Amino acid sequence: MTETAVEVHADPDLLAQAVAARLLVRIIDAQAERGEAGIVLTGGRIAASVYRAVRDLPARDAVDWSRVDVWWGDERFLPAGDPERNETQAREAFLDALPLAPNRVHPMPASDGPDGADPEAAAARYAATLAAAAGPGTATLPYFDVLMLGVGEDGHIASIFPEHPVSYENRPVSAVRGSPKPPPVRITLTRSAINTAEDVWLIASGSGKARAVGMALGGAGPVQVPAAGVAGVQRTRWLLDRAAATEVKPSFRSLR
């Protein structure tokens, strides 16, 4: 059974610093154990703050970045380099400053890529990339040491929105049409893929996230509140600031 922990930090800056430090330690531990590490990135303001903190921490030099695989949990289906893409945000915030191996950075396809404006074909392409990285055997996904997720005000994670058909999708990667949050067309890992990660971290900041966080931890259904339906194989961490934690039961909290 997965170990679930809720950590509450005083403000968004301390939250970002804490998540960044934890991520570096997790990567170092994974490399010590397996020789490499696989991380799955998310998007959003707090994620960008985490990535900048990773870039600026001296401990980043303890990581062998050439042995880190970087994946994305979801992406806005827009042209490459568009500022609204999660890939663009992550590259600007920290990836371009790190000595990563280019062939180990795996962005989701863009709308001006080989599949054109066909998000279903782009989703299938990303699923094939994941399967190829999984190596020989029956696995269709590589090893994810850490998969990070933002939490939307409506409880969505990645691009899995409440009551959306993708909530029922079993394939590892799905196209999303009619997203209630612009842009309307996206690509996302599905819940079945997310839940293969060793660690799943749900990161939320601000009072606007408090209701969704409280509902997810309070036993809401995963279709109505997608954040309630994800968990790591070994660990699930809710990493919050105080404003986002106001509706979390005191018994869940670990104040930092």
C-alpha positions in Angstrom: 0.0 0.0 0.0 1.2 3.5 -0.8 2.5 5.7 2.0 0.6 9.0 2.0 2.0 12.1 3.6 0.9 15.8 3.7 3.5 18.4 4.2 2.5 22.1 4.8 5.0 24.9 4.3 4.5 28.5 5.4 4.4 30.2 2.0 4.8 29.5 -1.7 8.5 30.4 -1.7 9.4 28.0 1.1 7.2 25.4 -0.6 9.1 25.7 -3.8 12.5 25.5 -2.1 11.4 22.5 -0.1 10.1 20.6 -3.2 13.3 21.5 -5.1 15.5 20.2 -2.4 13.4 17.0 -2.0 13.6 16.4 -5.8 17.3 16.7 -5.9 17.7 14.2 -3.0 15.2 11.8 -4.7 17.2 11.9 -8.0 20.5 11.4 -6.2 19.0 8.4 -4.3 17.6 6.9 -7.5 21.0 7.2 -9.2 22.7 5.6 -6.3 20.3 2.7 -6.4 19.7 2.2 -10.2 22.4 4.3 -11.9 19.8 6.6 -13.4 16.6 8.5 -12.6 13.3 9.2 -14.4 11.3 12.3 -13.5 7.9 13.5 -14.9 7.4 17.3 -14.9 4.2 19.3 -14.6 3.4 22.9 -15.4 2.0 26.0 -13.7 3.3 28.8 -11.5 4.4 26.8 -8.5 6.1 24.3 -10.8 8.1 27.1 -12.4 9.2 28.3 -9.0 10.3 24.8 -8.1 12.3 24.5 -11.3 14.1 27.8 -10.8 14.9 26.7 -7.2 16.4 23.5 -8.5 18.5 25.5 -11.0 19.8 27.8 -8.2 20.5 25.2 -5.5 24.2 24.3 -5.2 23.2 20.7 -4.6 22.1 20.4 -8.3 25.8 19.6 -9.0 25.6 16.4 -7.0 23.3 15.0 -9.7 24.6 13.3 -12.9 22.2 15.0 -15.2 23.4 13.0 -18.2 21.7 10.0 -16.5 18.3 11.6 -15.9 15.3 11.0 -18.1 12.8 13.9 -18.3 9.2 13.3 -19.2 6.0 15.3 -19.1 2.7 14.5 -17.5 0.7 16.6 -19.9 1.1 19.3 -22.6 -0.9 21.9 -24.3 -1.2 20.9 -28.0 0.5 24.1 -29.4 3.4 24.8 -31.7 6.9 24.1 -30.4 8.3 27.0 -28.5 4.9 28.4 -27.7 5.2 30.2 -24.3 2.0 28.4 -23.1 3.6 24.9 -23.5 4.8 23.2 -20.3 8.0 22.2 -22.2 8.8 25.8 -22.9 8.3 26.8 -19.3 10.5 24.0 -18.0 13.3 24.7 -20.5 13.4 28.4 -19.6 13.2 27.8 -15.9 15.9 25.1 -15.5 16.3 22.5 -18.2 18.4 24.7 -20.5 20.8 25.4 -17.6 21.5 21.7 -16.8 23.9 19.4 -18.6 21.1 17.0 -19.7 21.6 14.4 -22.4 19.3 15.7 -25.3 18.2 12.2 -26.1 16.9 11.8 -22.5 14.6 14.8 -22.6 11.2 13.6 -24.0 8.7 16.5 -24.6 5.2 15.7 -25.7 4.6 16.3 -29.5 3.7 19.8 -30.6 0.9 20.8 -33.0 3.5 21.7 -35.7 5.3 18.3 -35.4 5.1 15.2 -37.6 1.5 14.5 -36.7 0.3 17.9 -37.6 -2.9 19.0 -35.9 -3.9 15.5 -35.0 -3.7 15.1 -31.2 -4.7 11.5 -31.2 -1.8 10.6 -33.5 0.5 12.7 -31.3 -0.7 10.9 -28.2 0.0 7.6 -29.8 3.5 8.8 -30.8 4.3 9.7 -27.2 3.0 6.3 -26.0 5.3 4.7 -28.5 8.2 6.8 -27.1 7.4 5.7 -23.6 7.2 2.0 -24.6 10.5 2.2 -26.4 12.2 3.6 -23.3 10.7 0.8 -21.2 13.0 -1.6 -22.9 12.4 -5.3 -23.8 9.6 -7.3 -22.2 6.0 -6.5 -21.6 6.3 -3.1 -19.9 4.8 -0.2 -21.8 6.1 2.5 -19.5 9.6 3.3 -18.3 10.5 3.6 -14.6 9.3 6.9 -13.1 11.0 7.7 -9.8 9.1 10.9 -9.3 6.0 12.2 -11.0 4.9 15.7 -10.1 1.4 17.1 -10.5 -0.1 20.4 -10.0 -3.7 20.5 -8.6 -6.2 22.7 -10.3 -8.9 24.7 -8.5 -11.4 22.2 -9.9 -9.3 19.3 -8.7 -7.8 18.4 -12.1 -4.4 16.9 -12.4 -2.3 16.8 -15.6 -5.0 17.4 -18.2 -7.5 15.1 -16.6 -10.5 17.2 -15.8 -13.6 16.4 -13.7 -16.2 14.3 -15.5 -14.1 14.4 -18.7 -14.1 11.2 -20.8 -10.3 10.9 -20.4 -11.0 9.9 -16.7 -12.1 6.5 -18.0 -9.2 6.1 -20.5 -6.9 3.0 -20.0 -4.3 3.8 -22.6 -1.2 5.4 -21.1 -1.5 8.6 -23.1 -4.6 10.3 -24.4 -5.6 13.2 -26.5 -7.9 15.7 -24.7 -10.4 17.7 -26.7 -12.8 20.2 -25.2 -10.7 21.0 -22.1 -12.6 23.4 -19.8 -9.4 25.3 -19.4 -7.8 26.8 -22.5 -6.3 25.7 -24.8 -9.0 23.2 -25.5 -6.7 20.5 -27.1 -4.1 18.8 -25.0 -2.2 15.6 -24.5 -2.0 13.8 -21.1 -0.8 10.8 -19.3 -3.8 9.0 -18.0 -4.4 7.9 -14.5 -3.3 4.4 -15.2 0.1 5.7 -16.3 0.4 8.2 -13.5 -0.2 5.5 -10.9 2.8 3.5 -12.1 5.3 6.1 -10.7 7.3 5.1 -7.6 6.5 8.5 -6.0 3.6 10.8 -7.0 3.8 14.4 -5.6 0.8 16.7 -5.7 1.9 20.3 -5.3 -0.6 23.1 -4.6 -0.2 26.7 -3.5 -2.8 29.4 -2.7 -6.3 29.6 -1.2 -7.9 28.9 -4.6 -6.7 25.3 -4.4 -7.9 24.7 -0.8 -11.3 23.3 -1.6 -10.0 20.8 -4.2 -7.2 19.7 -1.9 -9.6 19.2 1.0 -12.1 17.2 -1.2 -9.3 15.0 -2.6 -8.0 14.1 0.8 -11.5 13.8 2.2 -12.5 10.9 0.0 -14.0 12.4 -3.1 -14.5 10.3 -6.2 -11.7 10.3 -8.8 -14.0 11.2 -11.6 -15.4 14.2 -9.8 -12.0 15.2 -8.3 -9.2 13.6 -10.4 -6.6 14.5 -7.8 -8.3 12.0 -5.5 -7.5 9.1 -7.9 -3.7 9.2 -8.2 -1.2 7.6 -6.0 2.4 6.5 -6.2 3.4 2.8 -6.0 5.4 3.5 -2.9 4.7 7.1 -1.8 2.1 9.8 -2.4 3.1 13.2 -1.1 0.9 16.3 -0.9 3.2 19.3 -0.8 1.2 22.4 0.1 1.5 25.9 1.4 -0.7 27.0 4.3 -3.2 28.7 2.1 -3.8 25.6 0.1 -4.1 23.4 3.3 -6.8 25.3 5.1 -9.4 22.6 4.4 -7.1 19.7 5.2 -7.9 17.8 8.4 -5.3 18.5 11.1 -4.7 14.8 11.4 -3.2 14.8 7.9 -0.8 17.7 8.3 2.9 17.8 8.9 3.8 21.4 9.4 7.2 22.6 8.2 
